[in-house]
């Protein structure tokens, strides 16, 4: 659900101190420092960090490495339209470990303390998206440990040849995988009663986990019988070698 922006008379600095700092701490970024030239930061959110494009409102450091730029605006402004500023600071960051095309940081955020936008800068085709809150440092590290290009390559090189699947079931899985290759994040797969929805779901989950496109997957049902059915469907999912 998209939050409506509150109409409050609150300046940018107040928003940063009362809302953005709080949101960072809630995500585990408890060490929030002001930038000091020459300082080596380990695990911290550093305010006003100098880049070649000017000071970034925050730069997030984990294990001594800068991994994200954050653009913060006052609470009455929508943060989606200013994400480009965080991208500019990610381009202007110097002396870091990472290079992804024109960017020297892998991730970027924009926020007004209540609404958060995020973009993964490692993939040139990535799209910005609204998220509920800042990621934890461990979540960002997990992102960095994944190679989406290799996962997509696995999907392309391993077509779904499960002998138990009907042609339309294979087509359903192929449609989802094609959407993932196009960087889509929201998909709805609708199938009629008796067409094997559970079998398709379990088969798709297996391929997501095997390829690395998925790490943790929530399979949610409203009845225990459906959960048992899902467990039974696993016996017909072919294990690829």
C-alpha positions in Angstrom: 0.0 0.0 0.0 1.4 3.4 -1.0 1.4 5.9 1.8 0.0 9.3 1.3 2.5 12.0 2.0 1.7 13.9 5.2 1.3 17.6 4.9 3.5 18.9 7.7 5.6 22.1 8.1 8.9 20.3 8.6 12.2 21.2 7.1 14.7 18.8 5.5 17.1 18.8 8.4 14.3 18.0 10.9 13.1 15.2 8.7 16.6 13.8 8.5 17.3 13.9 12.2 13.8 12.7 13.3 12.8 10.3 10.5 15.6 9.3 8.3 18.1 8.7 11.1 15.4 6.7 12.9 14.6 4.6 9.9 18.3 3.8 9.4 18.7 2.8 13.1 15.6 0.5 12.8 17.3 -1.2 9.9 20.4 -1.8 11.9 22.5 1.2 10.8 23.0 2.4 14.4 26.3 4.2 13.9 25.4 7.5 12.2 28.3 9.8 11.8 29.0 13.2 10.1 31.6 13.1 7.4 35.1 13.9 8.3 37.8 14.0 5.6 40.3 11.1 5.9 38.2 9.0 8.2 38.0 5.3 7.5 34.4 4.1 8.1 33.6 0.5 9.0 29.9 0.0 9.6 28.1 3.4 9.5 25.7 5.7 7.8 27.8 8.8 7.1 26.0 12.1 6.6 27.1 14.7 4.0 29.7 12.3 2.5 31.8 14.2 -0.1 31.7 12.9 -3.7 32.8 14.3 -7.0 29.2 15.4 -7.6 28.8 17.1 -4.2 27.9 15.8 -0.7 25.6 12.8 -0.6 23.1 13.1 2.2 24.2 9.7 3.5 26.6 7.0 2.3 26.2 3.5 3.9 29.4 1.6 4.8 29.6 -2.0 5.7 32.8 -3.9 6.6 34.7 -0.9 5.5 33.1 -0.7 2.0 30.7 2.0 0.8 27.7 0.2 -0.6 24.8 2.7 -1.0 24.0 6.4 -1.5 21.0 7.9 0.2 19.2 11.1 -0.9 16.9 12.5 1.8 14.2 15.1 1.3 11.8 16.8 3.7 8.7 14.8 4.6 6.3 16.8 2.3 8.2 15.9 -0.8 7.9 12.7 -2.8 11.2 10.8 -2.9 10.7 9.0 -6.2 11.6 12.1 -8.3 14.9 12.7 -6.5 16.3 9.2 -6.7 18.3 10.5 -9.7 20.3 12.6 -7.2 21.4 9.5 -5.3 22.4 8.0 -8.6 24.5 11.0 -9.4 26.4 10.6 -6.1 26.9 6.9 -6.8 28.5 8.0 -10.0 30.7 10.6 -8.2 31.8 8.3 -5.4 35.6 7.9 -5.4 38.1 5.4 -4.0 35.6 2.7 -3.5 35.7 -1.0 -4.3 32.9 -1.2 -6.9 32.4 -0.2 -10.5 29.2 -1.0 -12.4 29.2 1.0 -15.6 29.2 4.6 -14.6 28.4 3.8 -11.0 30.8 3.3 -8.1 28.3 2.2 -5.6 26.0 -0.8 -6.0 22.8 0.6 -4.5 20.9 3.9 -4.1 18.0 5.1 -2.0 15.8 8.2 -1.9 13.4 8.9 1.1 11.5 11.4 3.0 11.6 9.3 6.1 8.3 7.7 5.5 8.4 6.6 1.8 11.5 4.8 0.5 12.7 4.2 -3.1 15.5 1.9 -4.0 17.5 0.9 -7.1 20.1 -1.8 -7.7 22.7 -0.1 -9.8 24.6 -3.3 -10.8 22.3 -4.1 -13.6 21.9 -1.5 -16.4 18.3 -2.7 -17.0 17.3 -2.5 -13.3 14.2 -0.4 -12.4 13.7 1.7 -9.3 11.0 0.5 -6.9 9.3 1.5 -3.7 10.2 -0.6 -0.6 8.9 -0.6 2.9 12.1 0.5 4.6 15.9 0.6 4.4 17.5 -2.8 3.9 19.8 -4.2 6.6 23.5 -4.5 5.9 23.2 -8.3 5.7 20.4 -8.0 3.1 22.5 -5.7 0.9 25.4 -8.2 1.3 23.1 -11.0 0.2 22.2 -8.9 -2.9 25.9 -8.5 -3.6 26.5 -12.2 -3.3 24.0 -13.0 -6.0 24.8 -13.0 -9.7 21.6 -12.3 -11.5 23.1 -12.7 -15.0 24.3 -16.2 -14.1 20.9 -17.1 -12.7 19.2 -15.9 -16.0 21.8 -17.9 -17.9 20.9 -21.0 -16.0 17.2 -20.6 -16.8 18.0 -20.2 -20.5 20.4 -23.1 -20.6 18.0 -25.5 -18.7 14.6 -25.5 -20.4 11.8 -27.0 -18.4 11.6 -30.6 -19.7 9.8 -32.1 -16.7 8.1 -35.2 -18.2 5.2 -35.0 -15.8 4.1 -31.5 -17.0 1.4 -30.7 -19.5 2.3 -28.3 -22.3 0.2 -25.4 -20.9 1.8 -25.9 -17.5 5.3 -25.5 -19.1 4.0 -22.4 -21.0 2.9 -20.9 -17.7 6.3 -21.4 -16.1 8.0 -20.1 -19.3 5.9 -16.9 -19.1 6.9 -16.2 -15.5 10.6 -16.8 -16.3 10.3 -14.5 -19.3 8.9 -11.8 -17.1 11.7 -12.2 -14.7 14.2 -11.8 -17.5 12.5 -8.5 -18.3 13.1 -7.4 -14.7 9.4 -7.6 -13.8 8.7 -8.1 -10.1 4.9 -8.5 -10.0 3.2 -11.3 -11.8 -0.2 -13.0 -11.5 -0.6 -16.6 -12.7 -4.3 -17.6 -12.9 -5.3 -21.2 -13.6 -8.7 -22.9 -13.4 -9.5 -25.6 -10.9 -8.0 -29.0 -11.8 -5.3 -27.6 -14.1 -2.5 -28.3 -11.7 -1.8 -25.0 -10.0 0.1 -26.5 -7.1 2.3 -28.6 -9.4 3.1 -25.6 -11.5 3.9 -23.6 -8.4 6.2 -26.2 -6.9 8.0 -26.7 -10.2 8.5 -23.0 -10.6 9.8 -22.7 -7.0 12.3 -25.4 -7.7 13.6 -23.6 -10.8 13.8 -20.3 -9.0 15.9 -21.9 -6.2 18.0 -23.9 -8.5 18.9 -21.0 -10.7 19.5 -18.6 -7.8 16.8 -16.2 -8.8 15.1 -17.0 -5.5 16.7 -17.5 -2.1 13.7 -17.7 0.2 10.2 -18.3 -1.1 6.9 -18.0 0.9 4.3 -20.5 -0.2 1.1 -19.3 1.4 -2.2 -21.3 1.5 -5.4 -20.8 3.4 -6.0 -24.5 4.2 -3.9 -27.3 5.6 -5.1 -29.6 2.9 -3.5 -27.4 0.3 -0.2 -27.4 2.1 -0.3 -31.2 2.2 -1.1 -31.2 -1.5 2.0 -29.0 -2.2 4.2 -31.4 -0.3 2.9 -34.3 -2.4 3.5 -32.4 -5.6 7.2 -32.3 -4.8 7.6 -36.0 -5.7 6.8 -35.2 -9.3 9.3 -32.3 -9.7 12.2 -33.6 -11.6 15.6 -33.0 -9.9 18.1 -31.5 -12.4 21.7 -32.6 -12.2 
